[in-house]
Amino acid sequence: MNFLHLKYAIMVAETGSISKAAEKLYVAQPNVSRAIKELESDLNITIFERNSKGMIVTPEGEQLIHYAKRILRQIDDMEKIMEEKTKEAEETV
């Protein structure tokens, strides 16, 4: 599983569209589409139902998005802590 794929899935869920998600993420639409397919394949679930109105999050997808947001928040928190420790270490040198 790729953390970037989780970020893409969250954005698709929020926008309801792969193309809108790609635009907001500043990446090509095929990259987002491929990432979602890979994530679904890796986890053996259907995250989104595709229809003429866009991408609808499935119940399994809702659960994934919930956990993905928590995981990405924890990664952000960890990065902030590590940056602070690095700054502190540099200040003591």
GROMACS elastic network, one bead per residue, 0.5 to 0.9 nm:
[ bonds ]
;  ai    aj funct       b0    kb
    1     4     6  0.88138   500
    1     5     6  0.74928   500
    1     6     6  0.82711   500
    1    38     6  0.85764   500
    1    39     6  0.67378   500
    1    42     6  0.68164   500
    1    43     6  0.81561   500
    2     5     6  0.52438   500
    2     6     6  0.67741   500
    2    35     6  0.86979   500
    2    39     6  0.78784   500
    3     6     6  0.50948   500
    3     7     6  0.64842   500
    3     8     6  0.88013   500
    3    68     6  0.83928   500
    3    71     6  0.86276   500
    3    72     6  0.76226   500
    4     7     6  0.50099   500
    4     8     6  0.62830   500
    4     9     6  0.86661   500
    4    35     6  0.82919   500
    5     8     6  0.50102   500
    5     9     6  0.61568   500
    5    10     6  0.86509   500
    5    32     6  0.78437   500
    5    35     6  0.53923   500
    5    36     6  0.66030   500
    5    38     6  0.82057   500
    5    39     6  0.65701   500
    6     9     6  0.50416   500
    6    10     6  0.62301   500
    6    11     6  0.86913   500
    6    35     6  0.86611   500
    6    36     6  0.84274   500
    6    39     6  0.78697   500
    6    64     6  0.85793   500
    6    65     6  0.76836   500
    6    68     6  0.58262   500
    6    69     6  0.81256   500
    6    71     6  0.89540   500
    6    72     6  0.81016   500
    7    10     6  0.52105   500
    7    11     6  0.63661   500
    7    12     6  0.87514   500
    7    68     6  0.75516   500
    7    69     6  0.80783   500
    7    72     6  0.76581   500
    8    11     6  0.51540   500
    8    12     6  0.61799   500
    8    13     6  0.86020   500
    8    18     6  0.87079   500
    8    21     6  0.71432   500
    8    22     6  0.79877   500
    8    25     6  0.78025   500
    8    32     6  0.62799   500
    8    33     6  0.89584   500
    8    35     6  0.73420   500
    8    36     6  0.73281   500
    9    12     6  0.50810   500
    9    13     6  0.61302   500
    9    14     6  0.85923   500
    9    18     6  0.89471   500
    9    21     6  0.86530   500
    9    32     6  0.82155   500
    9    35     6  0.81726   500
    9    36     6  0.63485   500
    9    39     6  0.85126   500
    9    47     6  0.82391   500
    9    61     6  0.88627   500
    9    64     6  0.88934   500
    9    65     6  0.71311   500
    9    68     6  0.84947   500
   10    13     6  0.51041   500
   10    14     6  0.61932   500
   10    15     6  0.86849   500
   10    21     6  0.88194   500
   10    65     6  0.58799   500
   10    66     6  0.88029   500
   10    68     6  0.73902   500
   10    69     6  0.73146   500
   11    15     6  0.60584   500
   11    16     6  0.80886   500
   11    17     6  0.84960   500
   11    18     6  0.83250   500
   11    20     6  0.85108   500
   11    21     6  0.52940   500
   11    22     6  0.83042   500
   11    24     6  0.80028   500
   11    25     6  0.79327   500
   12    15     6  0.52254   500
   12    16     6  0.53593   500
   12    17     6  0.54413   500
   12    18     6  0.55202   500
   12    19     6  0.84287   500
   12    20     6  0.75503   500
   12    21     6  0.51463   500
   12    22     6  0.82286   500
   12    32     6  0.85282   500
   12    36     6  0.88922   500
   12    48     6  0.89325   500
   12    55     6  0.73133   500
   12    57     6  0.89178   500
   13    16     6  0.52362   500
   13    17     6  0.75211   500
   13    18     6  0.88693   500
   13    21     6  0.85041   500
   13    48     6  0.81388   500
   13    55     6  0.72752   500
   13    56     6  0.73421   500
   13    57     6  0.62986   500
   13    61     6  0.86734   500
   13    62     6  0.85838   500
   13    65     6  0.77420   500
   14    17     6  0.82676   500
   14    21     6  0.80423   500
   15    18     6  0.78275   500
   15    19     6  0.89693   500
   15    20     6  0.62170   500
   15    21     6  0.60585   500
   15    55     6  0.85252   500
   16    20     6  0.77019   500
   16    21     6  0.79020   500
   16    53     6  0.83854   500
   16    54     6  0.56556   500
   16    56     6  0.64658   500
   16    57     6  0.82073   500
   17    20     6  0.52464   500
   17    21     6  0.60609   500
   17    22     6  0.85245   500
   17    53     6  0.86107   500
   17    54     6  0.53154   500
   17    55     6  0.55064   500
   17    56     6  0.86907   500
   18    21     6  0.50541   500
   18    22     6  0.60465   500
   18    23     6  0.85840   500
   18    29     6  0.64590   500
   18    30     6  0.86725   500
   18    32     6  0.65072   500
   18    33     6  0.64617   500
   18    54     6  0.79969   500
   18    55     6  0.74654   500
   19    22     6  0.50429   500
   19    23     6  0.62020   500
   19    24     6  0.87349   500
   19    28     6  0.82207   500
   19    29     6  0.53810   500
   19    30     6  0.86777   500
   19    32     6  0.81355   500
   19    33     6  0.86378   500
   20    23     6  0.50511   500
   20    24     6  0.62794   500
   20    25     6  0.85750   500
   20    29     6  0.84466   500
   21    24     6  0.51753   500
   21    25     6  0.60567   500
   21    26     6  0.84347   500
   21    27     6  0.86000   500
   21    29     6  0.79870   500
   21    32     6  0.77077   500
   22    25     6  0.50305   500
   22    26     6  0.58432   500
   22    27     6  0.51064   500
   22    28     6  0.58251   500
   22    29     6  0.51134   500
   22    30     6  0.85057   500
   22    31     6  0.80295   500
   22    32     6  0.61869   500
   22    33     6  0.88298   500
   23    26     6  0.50875   500
   23    27     6  0.64821   500
   23    28     6  0.75612   500
   23    29     6  0.76710   500
   24    27     6  0.79718   500
   25    28     6  0.86647   500
   27    30     6  0.85850   500
   27    31     6  0.69264   500
   27    32     6  0.74253   500
   28    31     6  0.54706   500
   28    32     6  0.68802   500
   28    33     6  0.89948   500
   29    32     6  0.52761   500
   29    33     6  0.62250   500
   29    34     6  0.86082   500
   30    34     6  0.59544   500
   30    35     6  0.84384   500
   31    34     6  0.51469   500
   31    35     6  0.60713   500
   31    36     6  0.86677   500
   32    35     6  0.50475   500
   32    36     6  0.62288   500
   32    37     6  0.86664   500
   33    36     6  0.52862   500
   33    37     6  0.63278   500
   33    38     6  0.86833   500
   34    37     6  0.51299   500
   34    38     6  0.61005   500
   34    39     6  0.85599   500
   35    38     6  0.50793   500
   35    39     6  0.60708   500
   35    40     6  0.85517   500
   36    39     6  0.50807   500
   36    40     6  0.61147   500
   36    41     6  0.84956   500
   36    47     6  0.80288   500
   36    48     6  0.87235   500
   37    40     6  0.51311   500
   37    41     6  0.60680   500
   37    42     6  0.85269   500
   37    46     6  0.88811   500
   38    42     6  0.59226   500
   38    43     6  0.84812   500
   39    42     6  0.50726   500
   39    43     6  0.60963   500
   39    44     6  0.81216   500
   39    45     6  0.84160   500
   39    47     6  0.84785   500
   40    43     6  0.53191   500
   40    44     6  0.55470   500
   40    45     6  0.51838   500
   40    46     6  0.56608   500
   40    47     6  0.63031   500
   40    48     6  0.88353   500
   41    45     6  0.68470   500
   41    46     6  0.82880   500
   42    45     6  0.81355   500
   43    46     6  0.85644   500
   45    60     6  0.69863   500
   45    61     6  0.78654   500
   46    49     6  0.72401   500
   46    57     6  0.87010   500
   46    58     6  0.69240   500
   46    60     6  0.69749   500
   46    61     6  0.67579   500
   47    56     6  0.83910   500
   47    57     6  0.59344   500
   47    58     6  0.55560   500
   47    59     6  0.78798   500
   47    60     6  0.61517   500
   47    62     6  0.75893   500
   47    64     6  0.76117   500
   47    65     6  0.86805   500
   48    55     6  0.56806   500
   48    56     6  0.52421   500
   48    58     6  0.54211   500
   48    59     6  0.89833   500
   48    60     6  0.87665   500
   48    61     6  0.63917   500
   49    54     6  0.82933   500
   49    55     6  0.57433   500
   49    56     6  0.50285   500
   49    57     6  0.63022   500
   49    58     6  0.63752   500
   50    53     6  0.79850   500
   50    54     6  0.59963   500
   50    56     6  0.64282   500
   50    57     6  0.89163   500
   51    54     6  0.54037   500
   51    55     6  0.64951   500
   51    56     6  0.77223   500
   52    55     6  0.84469   500
   53    56     6  0.83813   500
   57    60     6  0.79454   500
   57    61     6  0.53765   500
   57    62     6  0.60800   500
   57    65     6  0.88812   500
   58    62     6  0.61173   500
   58    63     6  0.86802   500
   59    62     6  0.50265   500
   59    63     6  0.65062   500
   59    64     6  0.87431   500
   60    63     6  0.52153   500
   60    64     6  0.62966   500
   60    65     6  0.87100   500
   61    65     6  0.60160   500
   61    66     6  0.84598   500
   62    65     6  0.51383   500
   62    66     6  0.61362   500
   62    67     6  0.87449   500
   63    66     6  0.51257   500
   63    67     6  0.64074   500
   63    68     6  0.85313   500
   64    67     6  0.52712   500
   64    68     6  0.58947   500
   64    69     6  0.85811   500
   65    69     6  0.60895   500
   65    70     6  0.86316   500
   66    69     6  0.54825   500
   66    70     6  0.66219   500
   66    71     6  0.89024   500
   67    70     6  0.50719   500
   67    71     6  0.61157   500
   67    72     6  0.86099   500
   68    71     6  0.50383   500
   68    72     6  0.61051   500
   68    73     6  0.85115   500
   69    72     6  0.52394   500
   69    73     6  0.61158   500
   69    74     6  0.86100   500
   70    73     6  0.51292   500
   70    74     6  0.62111   500
   70    75     6  0.86825   500
   71    74     6  0.51310   500
   71    75     6  0.62613   500
   71    76     6  0.87194   500
   72    76     6  0.62052   500
   72    77     6  0.86012   500
   73    76     6  0.50645   500
   73    77     6  0.61738   500
   73    78     6  0.86026   500
   74    78     6  0.60891   500
   74    79     6  0.85773   500
   75    78     6  0.50581   500
   75    79     6  0.61747   500
   75    80     6  0.86615   500
   76    79     6  0.51433   500
   76    80     6  0.62617   500
   76    81     6  0.87211   500
   77    80     6  0.51705   500
   77    81     6  0.62770   500
   77    82     6  0.86918   500
   78    81     6  0.51445   500
   78    82     6  0.61987   500
   78    83     6  0.85978   500
   79    82     6  0.51186   500
   79    83     6  0.60822   500
   79    84     6  0.86220   500
   80    83     6  0.50805   500
   80    84     6  0.62175   500
   80    85     6  0.86862   500
   81    84     6  0.51742   500
   81    85     6  0.62932   500
   81    86     6  0.86634   500
   82    85     6  0.50635   500
   82    86     6  0.61317   500
   82    87     6  0.86292   500
   83    86     6  0.50369   500
   83    87     6  0.61952   500
   83    88     6  0.86137   500
   84    87     6  0.50913   500
   84    88     6  0.61400   500
   84    89     6  0.85816   500
   85    88     6  0.50344   500
   85    89     6  0.60969   500
   85    90     6  0.85640   500
   86    89     6  0.51073   500
   86    90     6  0.61687   500
   86    91     6  0.86407   500
   87    90     6  0.50811   500
   87    91     6  0.61721   500
   87    92     6  0.87856   500
   88    91     6  0.51289   500
   88    92     6  0.64395   500
   88    93     6  0.89784   500
   89    92     6  0.53203   500
   89    93     6  0.66069   500
   90    93     6  0.53350   500
